[in-house]
Amino acid sequence: GYSMGAFVTAGLLGEEPRVRSAVLGGVGIGVLDRSRALRSEGLADALETDDPTSIRSATGRAFRAFADSTGADRLALAAVSRAGLVPSPELGGVSVPVLVLVGSEDDLARGADGLAAAIPGARLEVVRGDHLGAVYRSAFRAAIVGFLADASPV
């Protein structure tokens, strides 16, 4: 999962027995902050509108452009934002391989090293880029592929 998806993924790590490995991308230690909500002013509206030129907020425009460029389910992201879901992950008992993957200039993923340290055996990878740009780097994709190759049973 990336960004909002990583919050949801973290919430599933201790709950879903079918999880065999996980990538938490674009997030940091804030995942463990139970008081943190995923609501952002105007984000849901920006994701739901049929007219992207009507989006006034710079953050809303950036998230909308990112969602469109990656083929994300905008309505699902908007629903998560409106609900303000706050996962309560219990990551200290996680026994599957976990990769924490962030961009070096990603201000939204502060404390990624602390998040990785909170998950037994987790691996931290940092690639160049910010929150919306790191995912386009070949090093980002290579980190995921390498992690999944190492984490997959033979």
N, C-alpha and C positions, 0 to 999 in steps of 0.2 A: 504494500500500500504506500501511496505517496501523499504527503500533506494530510488532508482530511482522511484519506484512505488509510494512512499509517496510524492515525488515532483509532480508527475502527479496528484495524488489524491488531493493534496492541491490546485492545479490549477483548479480542477473541483468543489471544495467545494462551491464557490460563483457563479458558472456558471450553474451547472446541478441540476435542480429541483427534479430529482428522488433520489438524495442522501438523505438517511434518517439517516445515522450515518457514521462515518469514523474513521479508525485507521491510524495514521501517525507514522510508525515505522522506527526506525533507522535514524531519522533526527532531527535537532535542529533548532535554530534560522536562520540558513543559508537558509532555505526555503523562508524567507522573503527578502533575498538579491537578488534584481532583476538583479544584474550584474553577479551573479554566474551562470556559465554554468555547464552542466552535462558531459562535455567532459573530457576524461582522456586519456592521451597518451597511445596508444596501447590497450585500453580496448576493443574497438569494434573488433579489430583483434583477441584478445584472445577469445572473445565470438563467433566469426564466424569460427575459424579454425576447421578443422576436426581432427587435430593432437594436442591435448593438451600438448604433450611433447615439442612442438615447441615454447611454450610461454616463452619468456625471462623475462618479467617483473614480479616481485613478486606480485604486485597488480593485474596484469592481471591473474596470476595463481590462486590467492585467489578468485577473483570474478568468474572466470570460474568454479572453484571447487564448490563454493557456488551455482552458477546457476545450475550446473549439479546435485548437491545433493538435491536441492529443486524442481527440475523438471521445472525450469523457462524457459520461451521462450527466448532462447539465442539470436535469430535473432531480436526479438523485442527490447531486451535490447541494442543490438548493434546499432540498428537504432536510438534509443533515444540518445545513447552516440554520435553517428556521427552527429546527428542533433543539439546537444548541446541545447536542448530545455530548455528554462528558463521560468518556469511558473511565472505569475504575480498574485499571489493570493491576494484577498482582503478578509482577514480573520476576520476583525473586525465586519462584519455583519453576520457571520455564526451563524445560529440558530439551527443547528442539533448537537447532541452529538458527541464529538470528543475525542478520546484517543490518546495521544502522548506517545509512548512506546519505550523505549530505554534501551540499556545495560549500566551498570554502568561504564564500561571501553571502551565505544564506542567513540573514538576520532572524528569520522565523525558526531556525533550527539551532538556536543557542543551546549550549550544554549537551551537544550530541555525545561527547565523551562521557558525561555523567549518565546519560541514558544507557549507553553501551555497558558501562560499569555496573549498572543496576540489574543487568540481565546476565545470568551465569553463562559464560562462554561466548557472549556476543562479540561480533567483530565490527569494528568501526572503519569505514572507508570515507575519505574526504576527496572530492574531485573539484576541479575549478568550476566556478559559477555561482550564481545566486539562486534563489528559490525557484524562479520561473525559467532559468536558463540551464541549470546543471543537468537536467534530464535529457538535454539535447547533445550532450558531450558523449563521444564514443567511450571515454573512460567510465562514464556512468553505466552504460550498457554492459561494458566489459566486466565491471565489478559485480553486477547482478549475475551475469552468465558464469563467471568464475565461482561465485559463492554457491550458486545452485548446483554446479558441477561437483563441488566439494561436498555439498550437503546431501546429495542424492545417494541413496544406497546403491551398491553395485549389483 
